[in-house]
Amino acid sequence: MSAQIVLDHYLEKYQTLGNTMSDINFDNLSFFTAKEKVIDMKGQWVSKSYYAAKDKEAIRITYEKLYGTHTHNGVEWPNIFLGVGKSIHYLDWAGEIAYTKNKQPEYFDLQPVFVGDGTETVVGFSSQKQRQILKEERRSADDYLQAKNPNLYALLYARYTDTYEYYLKTGKKADLVTAINAETDPDINAVFNNLVFGTEITVRDLILMNLQ
């Protein structure tokens, strides 16, 4: 016999209308407490959880970025950031996911981005919400680095102030990538060539991997 879903137990206990099939605003459930969203080193939303008494996780919401092919004027563009998805996982008393509800994806109203030379050459696609998400991710990744490794953060800012700020503002990383790869200062390269603890990845590679 499978374990009872934690949410069902509390809905019944407090005689609250709702079930795993209905849309519930979990923030309004007084018997649950929310923990702040988990954000990874790239600044991307990973999950948010709601807990019952004694720190028992009851609800876990996970987020994903949806990539795929976008067609414009009969031309297919692969690997385009199309939208965002969200799944709600209901946990049982054993701490296992008993049921998952996948919410309807939200797709962007993508518009072409032009190269800017008067030829109407398309170089990509974006929307207001897509740009907002990506900008927030860059700032969150910046904050993550500052919190986790303030010395490395200070080094990057001191050495690449203008190119780093330009990347944070625009998302264009080419100049920053070039500057990091072309670094000649031996002390900075010594830091960049260190392996990240517990991995075979260098600090330089990790920085470049986390750029959008």
Salt bridges, closest charged atoms under 4 A:
ASP23 OD1 - LYS101 NZ 3.59
ASP23 OD1 - LYS103 NZ 2.70
ASP55 OD1 - LYS35 NZ 3.44
GLU57 OE2 - ARG60 NE 2.85
GLU106 OE1 - LYS129 NZ 2.97
GLU137 OE1 - LYS65 NZ 2.97
GLU183 OE2 - ARG159 NH2 2.64
